[in-house]
Amino acid sequence: MDMAYTFIAGRLTGEPDSKQVGDGNRVTTFRLAVNHGYRGDNGEWIEKEPTYIQVQCWGRLAENTNLTFTKGMPVLVVGRLETSSWVAVDERGHEEKRSIQRINATYAGPDLNERTAQVHFDRVKLLRVKEAHEERERHEAEQSGQMHEDKQQREALLAGKLESTRAGSRESAPMHTPETTFAGNEEKAAVPF
């Protein structure tokens, strides 16, 4: 499957437009102006007409670009180049086929060649990481508590078995001691069986 991935650097021509679509998915769209220029024969910089590209971001990227990007901001975008086509009807009822090329963004961020940025951890992602960490700690505590409880039960069981074995051996098995008889200087031991 062929995909046309592209990288583009430009400036936002307006504020990003963000909306919820379908089953709660978020999409943010914005237009970039990409300036083209070249050095002429005399060494002067010659500006050409800018190229305008529409960019579409989905999901978390849509939320973050909507919170971060502003009109005029220089940004970098990486994504798939796509063409959308539709039929438009004008006021006289004539149908006209239209299309637009846009970038379906995979990555987007400020262009640090012209600006500085403060990066903040994604609040939603931070909350998810925190919840996962707390869940892991809770699970480990439960496992540790269960292991400690199991160890105590094993020790109590073992202590109980030892005690019952000792007590049982005193009651049920009489001590056999050898009977010693003396006959002259000889010592004879008689062990009753």
C-alpha positions in Angstrom: 0.0 0.0 0.0 1.5 3.3 -1.1 1.2 6.3 1.2 2.4 9.8 0.5 3.9 11.0 3.7 5.0 14.6 3.7 6.8 17.1 6.0 5.8 20.7 5.9 6.8 23.9 7.6 4.6 27.0 7.5 2.6 29.5 9.5 -1.0 29.3 10.6 -3.3 31.6 8.6 -5.9 31.6 11.3 -6.9 30.1 14.6 -7.4 26.3 14.6 -11.0 25.1 14.3 -11.8 22.2 16.5 -15.0 20.1 16.8 -16.4 16.8 18.0 -17.5 14.4 15.3 -19.1 11.0 15.2 -18.7 8.9 18.3 -16.9 11.6 20.4 -13.8 11.8 18.2 -12.2 15.2 18.0 -10.9 16.8 14.8 -8.9 20.1 14.5 -8.3 21.7 11.1 -6.1 24.7 10.3 -4.5 26.2 7.2 -0.8 26.7 6.7 0.8 29.3 4.5 4.1 28.0 3.1 6.3 30.7 1.6 8.5 30.0 -1.4 11.4 32.1 -2.5 14.7 32.0 -4.3 17.7 34.1 -5.0 17.6 36.0 -8.3 20.6 36.5 -10.6 21.5 39.6 -8.8 21.5 37.9 -5.4 18.3 39.4 -4.2 15.7 37.3 -2.4 12.5 37.0 -4.5 9.3 35.9 -2.8 6.8 33.9 -4.7 3.1 33.5 -3.9 2.6 31.3 -0.8 1.1 27.9 -1.0 -1.8 27.2 1.3 -2.3 23.7 2.8 -5.1 22.5 5.0 -4.1 20.2 7.9 -6.4 17.9 9.8 -5.5 16.4 13.2 -7.5 13.7 15.0 -7.8 12.5 18.6 -5.2 13.6 21.2 -3.2 15.5 18.5 -6.4 17.5 17.7 -6.9 18.5 21.3 -3.3 19.4 21.8 -2.9 21.4 18.6 -6.2 23.3 19.4 -4.7 24.2 22.9 -1.3 25.1 21.5 -1.5 26.6 18.0 -2.4 30.3 17.3 -2.7 32.4 14.2 0.7 33.3 12.7 2.6 30.6 14.7 5.3 28.8 12.7 4.7 25.1 12.9 6.0 21.8 11.6 3.7 19.0 10.4 4.3 15.4 9.4 1.5 13.4 7.9 -0.2 11.7 4.9 -1.1 13.8 1.9 -4.7 13.1 1.0 -7.2 14.4 -1.5 -10.9 14.8 -0.6 -13.4 15.3 -3.4 -17.1 16.3 -3.3 -19.8 17.7 -5.5 -20.9 21.3 -4.7 -24.1 22.9 -5.9 -24.0 26.6 -6.6 -26.9 29.1 -6.3 -28.1 28.4 -9.9 -28.3 24.6 -9.2 -25.2 23.7 -11.2 -23.1 20.9 -9.8 -19.4 21.3 -9.6 -16.9 18.7 -8.6 -14.4 20.1 -6.1 -11.4 18.7 -4.3 -8.9 19.7 -1.8 -5.5 18.3 -0.8 -4.9 18.2 2.9 -2.4 16.7 5.3 -3.8 14.2 7.7 -1.3 15.0 10.5 0.6 12.3 12.5 2.9 14.8 14.2 2.7 18.6 14.7 4.5 21.1 16.8 6.0 24.6 16.9 8.9 25.4 14.7 11.8 26.2 17.1 13.9 27.9 14.4 11.8 31.0 15.0 10.4 30.6 18.5 11.0 29.0 21.9 8.4 26.8 23.5 7.6 25.5 27.0 6.5 21.9 26.8 3.9 20.7 29.3 3.0 17.1 29.8 -0.3 16.3 28.3 -2.8 16.7 31.2 -5.1 13.8 30.1 -2.1 11.5 29.5 -0.6 12.6 32.9 -3.9 11.7 34.6 -3.9 8.3 32.9 -0.2 7.7 33.9 -1.0 8.7 37.5 -4.0 6.4 37.7 -2.0 3.5 36.2 0.8 4.1 38.8 -1.7 4.2 41.7 -3.3 1.0 40.4 0.1 -0.7 40.2 1.0 0.4 43.7 -2.4 -0.8 45.0 -1.9 -4.1 43.3 1.6 -4.5 44.6 0.4 -3.6 48.1 -2.4 -6.2 47.9 0.1 -8.8 46.6 2.6 -7.9 49.4 -0.2 -8.0 52.0 -1.4 -11.3 50.6 2.1 -12.7 50.6 2.6 -11.5 54.2 -0.7 -13.0 55.2 0.2 -16.3 53.5 3.6 -16.4 55.2 1.9 -15.8 58.6 -0.6 -18.6 57.9 2.2 -20.9 56.9 4.2 -20.1 60.0 1.1 -20.6 62.2 0.3 -23.8 60.5 3.8 -25.1 60.8 4.0 -24.0 64.5 0.6 -25.7 65.2 1.8 -29.0 63.5 5.0 -29.0 65.5 3.2 -28.4 68.7 0.6 -31.1 68.0 3.4 -33.5 67.0 5.2 -32.8 70.3 2.1 -33.1 72.3 1.0 -36.2 70.5 4.3 -37.9 70.9 4.3 -37.3 74.6 0.8 -38.8 75.0 0.9 -41.7 72.6 4.4 -43.0 72.6 5.7 -44.0 76.0 9.4 -43.4 76.6 11.4 -46.6 76.4 14.5 -46.5 78.6 16.9 -49.3 78.8 16.8 -51.3 81.9 20.2 -51.6 83.4 21.2 -54.5 85.6 24.5 -55.0 87.3 26.1 -58.3 87.7 29.5 -57.9 89.2 31.6 -55.5 87.2 29.6 -56.1 84.0 26.9 -53.8 83.0 24.1 -55.2 80.9 21.5 -53.3 79.3 18.2 -54.9 78.5 16.0 -53.0 76.1 12.4 -54.2 76.3 10.6 -54.6 73.0 
